[in-house]
Amino acid sequence: MPDDSRPEPRPPRRPITWLFNLGLLTYLICVLGFEMLLEPEEMPSVPLDRFFESAPVLTVVGVSLFVIAAFTFAVVITLAFWNRFLTDVFKVRSINAAEAVALNLVIAIFFAPA
């Protein structure tokens, strides 16, 4: 009679690397740069207004593509960070891409500026 009480072995995990950390830093710089374009601190208008005045359709398409790319990159980073780091430190289960999307949406909803 086979012994089914043993847990299944975990697949080998890829460790956090310097390239992964560089990706996180690049994402942070892109998000902060995009925030600077949209929310100036001491200017009467945002720098993106100049682009919008000269080419509104191109600006909307460009901003939309940037938001989609940034969100996709955030999902990839969340998925990699969760599965490479959190599963070992806190002994939680791995997540898939759909769960990483949901996690990013929940974080965006709860921590977005009002």
C-alpha positions as CSV (number, residue, x, y, z in Angstrom):
1,M,0.0,0.0,0.0
2,P,1.6,3.3,-1.0
3,D,2.2,6.0,1.6
4,D,0.4,9.1,0.4
5,S,1.0,11.1,3.7
6,R,4.3,12.6,2.4
7,P,4.0,16.0,0.9
8,E,4.9,16.4,-2.8
9,P,8.4,17.8,-3.3
10,R,8.6,21.4,-4.2
11,P,10.0,22.3,-7.6
12,P,13.4,24.1,-7.4
13,R,13.1,27.9,-6.9
14,R,15.0,30.4,-8.9
15,P,16.8,32.8,-6.5
16,I,16.6,36.6,-6.4
17,T,19.4,37.8,-8.7
18,W,21.0,41.2,-9.3
19,L,19.2,41.3,-12.6
20,F,15.9,40.9,-10.9
21,N,16.8,43.7,-8.5
22,L,17.8,45.9,-11.5
23,G,14.4,45.2,-13.0
24,L,12.7,46.3,-9.7
25,L,14.8,49.5,-9.7
26,T,14.0,50.2,-13.4
27,Y,10.3,49.8,-12.7
28,L,10.5,52.1,-9.7
29,I,12.3,54.8,-11.8
30,C,9.8,54.5,-14.6
31,V,6.8,54.8,-12.3
32,L,8.3,57.8,-10.4
33,G,9.2,59.5,-13.7
34,F,5.7,58.9,-15.0
35,E,4.3,60.3,-11.8
36,M,6.5,63.4,-12.2
37,L,5.1,64.0,-15.6
38,L,1.5,63.8,-14.3
39,E,1.8,65.5,-10.9
40,P,4.2,68.4,-10.8
41,E,4.8,69.9,-7.4
42,E,5.6,73.6,-8.3
43,M,4.3,74.0,-11.8
44,P,1.0,75.4,-12.9
45,S,0.5,72.5,-15.4
46,V,1.9,69.1,-15.9
47,P,4.6,68.5,-18.5
48,L,2.3,66.0,-20.3
49,D,-0.1,68.9,-21.1
50,R,2.4,70.2,-23.7
51,F,2.4,66.9,-25.5
52,F,-1.4,66.7,-25.3
53,E,-1.9,70.2,-26.8
54,S,0.2,69.3,-29.9
55,A,-0.9,65.7,-30.4
56,P,-3.8,64.6,-28.2
57,V,-4.5,61.3,-29.9
58,L,-0.8,60.3,-29.9
59,T,-0.6,61.3,-26.2
60,V,-3.6,59.3,-25.2
61,V,-2.3,56.2,-27.1
62,G,1.2,56.6,-25.7
63,V,0.0,57.0,-22.1
64,S,-2.4,54.0,-22.5
65,L,0.4,51.8,-23.8
66,F,2.7,52.9,-21.0
67,V,0.1,52.1,-18.4
68,I,-0.5,48.7,-19.9
69,A,3.2,48.0,-20.1
70,A,3.8,49.2,-16.6
71,F,1.0,47.1,-15.2
72,T,2.2,44.0,-17.1
73,F,5.7,44.6,-15.8
74,A,4.3,45.0,-12.3
75,V,2.5,41.6,-12.6
76,V,5.7,39.9,-13.8
77,I,7.7,41.4,-10.9
78,T,5.0,40.5,-8.4
79,L,4.8,37.0,-9.6
80,A,8.6,36.5,-9.6
81,F,9.0,38.2,-6.2
82,W,6.2,36.1,-4.6
83,N,7.4,32.8,-6.1
84,R,11.1,33.4,-5.5
85,F,11.2,35.1,-2.1
86,L,7.9,35.0,-0.2
87,T,7.3,31.3,-0.6
88,D,10.6,30.5,1.1
89,V,10.6,33.1,3.8
90,F,6.9,32.8,4.9
91,K,6.1,29.3,3.6
92,V,3.1,30.4,1.6
93,R,2.1,28.8,-1.6
94,S,3.1,29.9,-5.1
95,I,0.8,32.0,-7.1
96,N,0.0,32.1,-10.8
97,A,-0.3,35.0,-13.2
98,A,-4.0,35.6,-12.6
99,E,-3.5,35.8,-8.9
100,A,-0.6,38.2,-9.4
101,V,-2.9,40.5,-11.5
102,A,-5.5,40.3,-8.7
103,L,-2.9,41.1,-6.1
104,N,-1.8,44.2,-8.1
105,L,-5.3,45.4,-8.6
106,V,-6.1,45.1,-4.9
107,I,-2.9,46.9,-4.0
108,A,-3.8,49.7,-6.5
109,I,-7.3,50.0,-5.1
110,F,-6.2,50.2,-1.5
111,F,-3.1,52.3,-1.9
112,A,-4.0,54.6,-4.7
113,P,-4.0,58.3,-3.8
114,A,-7.5,59.6,-3.2
